[in-house]
Amino acid sequence: MIIGIPKEIKEHEYRISVTPDGVRELAAAGNTLIVEHSAGVGSGFSDEEYERAGAELSYKKVLFSRAELIVKVKEPMPAEFEFFQEGQAIFTFLHLAANPDLAGFMLKKNIAGFAYETLEKDGTLPLLRPMSEIAGRMAPIVGAYYLQKVYGGAGVLVTGCEVRGAECGLIQLIAHS
């Protein structure tokens, strides 16, 4: 199978769907892997690492024209629609219920979609679980960030602290402007 791994274009998305080790395993199994130039840079992987692992490097248009399966992290963005070929397959987070335009595009182009968030194994969602764990761990950090006065929050500290010998759980911070 020819597998295409494009660079993610969604704003603030720096991940890549397959690491060089993953490329090595897929190539050893007889697949051809095409990785878009600089696709791994945001995740700390160089083009050279992908080449050493057995991938071809290419540009988006060529990658999409040759690949039978596109493997991404996030759902295709409208700017990518033109690159898809009739009858291709995609493996990624799709979230189609929240994106009727993407669903319509995929139906029109006869794109087979395999959504990470819906694939089950032994009654579990093994591809969704790690993302849920990360989100759960990040939620209090992001929440605390936006509770800061400078970001429009109430200026509260959500962690325990000791102020002048008095124990506190939630204190008002002094905002300096």
C-alpha atoms as one frame of an Amber mdcrd trajectory, in Angstrom:
protein
   0.000   0.000   0.000   1.141   3.547  -0.671   0.674   5.650   2.471   0.873
   9.440   2.360   1.769  11.452   5.464   1.129  15.150   4.821   2.155  18.085
   6.963  -0.670  19.268   9.195  -1.972  22.691   8.227  -4.505  23.294  10.990
  -3.500  26.335  13.057  -1.391  25.427  16.116  -1.140  21.760  15.101   2.471
  20.625  15.174   2.106  16.860  15.437   2.753  14.337  12.698   0.711  11.171
  12.326   3.600   8.706  11.992   7.020   8.875  13.643  10.187   7.698  11.884
   9.978   4.449  13.910   6.425   3.954  12.644   7.605   4.565   9.077  10.315
   1.945   9.577   7.755  -0.644  10.753   5.288   0.115   7.975   8.034   0.009
   5.340   9.321  -3.310   6.716   5.806  -4.678   6.241   6.047  -3.872   2.518
   4.335  -0.471   2.372   5.586   2.583   0.503   5.560   5.718   2.653   5.574
   9.231   1.287   6.156  12.020   3.807   5.648  15.666   2.918   8.775  17.807
   3.228   9.100  19.303   6.751   6.012  17.439   8.013   7.789  16.281  11.174
   9.604  19.486  12.106   6.940  20.628  14.587   7.272  17.295  16.410  11.064
  17.354  16.404  11.635  14.951  13.482  13.802  15.924  10.520  13.321  14.977
   6.891  16.574  13.026   7.130  15.148  10.838   9.933  12.186   9.951   7.728
  14.442   9.155   4.784  16.660   6.915   6.946  13.514   5.138   8.156  12.554
   4.335   4.564  10.171   7.115   3.528  10.222   9.066   0.305  10.018  12.831
   0.767   7.677  14.701  -1.516   5.483  17.730  -1.909   1.802  17.767  -0.955
   0.416  17.578  -4.519   2.573  14.567  -5.478   1.967  12.824  -2.144  -1.820
  13.068  -2.551  -1.701  12.028  -6.214   0.166   8.792  -5.409  -1.127   7.725
  -1.992  -3.899   5.186  -1.537  -4.185   5.980   2.180  -3.674   9.414   3.728
  -2.708   9.329   7.413  -3.102  12.592   9.330  -3.514  13.774  12.903  -6.398
  16.209  12.400  -9.332  16.326  10.009  -8.696  17.576   6.475  -9.016  21.328
   6.151 -10.900  22.896   3.216  -7.560  24.035   1.729  -6.603  20.337   1.422
  -9.794  19.163  -0.295  -8.442  19.857  -3.782  -5.561  17.418  -3.242  -7.697
  14.356  -2.469  -8.257  11.817  -5.225 -11.505   9.987  -5.916 -11.656   6.773
  -3.883  -8.754   7.450  -1.503  -8.940   6.489   2.160  -8.034   8.628   5.155
  -7.086   7.629   8.696  -7.272  10.525  11.166  -9.417  12.238  13.789 -12.473
  13.182  11.697 -15.200  14.457  14.089 -17.694  14.324  11.197 -20.772  15.058
  13.323 -19.406  18.538  13.993 -18.261  19.091  10.406 -21.005  18.534   7.793
 -18.925  20.210   5.057 -16.161  17.636   5.495 -18.685  14.783   5.536 -20.246
  16.104   2.318 -16.852  16.451   0.657 -15.885  12.893   1.585 -19.165  11.515
   0.234 -18.817  13.481  -3.015 -15.224  12.256  -3.581 -15.962   8.718  -2.347
 -13.290   9.026   0.373 -13.291   6.150   2.867 -12.793   7.574   6.350 -11.387
   5.705   9.323 -11.786   7.971  12.335  -9.381   7.464  15.231 -12.113   8.427
  17.673 -14.457   5.607  16.587 -12.162   2.608  16.112 -12.741  -0.048  18.766
 -10.682  -2.935  20.069 -12.030  -5.259  22.755 -14.817  -2.796  23.558 -12.428
   0.121  24.126 -11.360   3.152  22.096  -7.560   2.684  22.137  -6.769   5.649
  19.888  -9.041   8.065  21.735  -7.914   7.066  25.234  -4.429   8.676  25.187
  -5.873  11.922  23.813  -8.507  11.950  26.545  -5.833  11.385  29.182  -3.757
  14.265  27.830  -6.804  16.550  27.703  -7.692  15.615  31.275  -4.214  16.457
  32.500  -4.052  19.707  30.518  -7.482  21.021  31.566  -6.467  22.328  35.015
  -3.299  23.887  33.611  -5.175  25.719  30.870  -7.949  26.652  33.304  -5.448
  28.112  35.765  -3.828  30.092  32.950  -7.128  31.721  31.971  -8.041  32.435
  35.597  -5.190  34.965  35.652  -6.401  38.551  35.704  -4.242  39.516  32.708
  -6.211  37.034  30.561  -9.642  38.221  31.706  -9.991  35.844  34.636 -10.926
  36.579  38.230  -7.299  36.501  39.348  -7.549  33.403  41.512  -4.910  30.847
  42.374  -6.384  27.360  42.271  -3.564  25.580  44.104  -3.095  25.394  47.827
  -0.649  27.871  49.321   0.475  29.434  52.540   0.216  33.189  52.830   1.782
  34.882  55.907   1.286  31.702  57.914  -2.395  31.280  56.988  -3.417  28.180
  55.034  -5.518  28.920  51.929  -7.071  26.918  49.119  -8.267  29.647  46.816
  -6.941  33.180  47.223  -7.367  36.445  45.397  -4.183  37.538  43.679  -3.112
  41.141  43.661  -3.304  42.321  40.068  -0.737  44.867  38.984  -1.519  46.810
  35.867
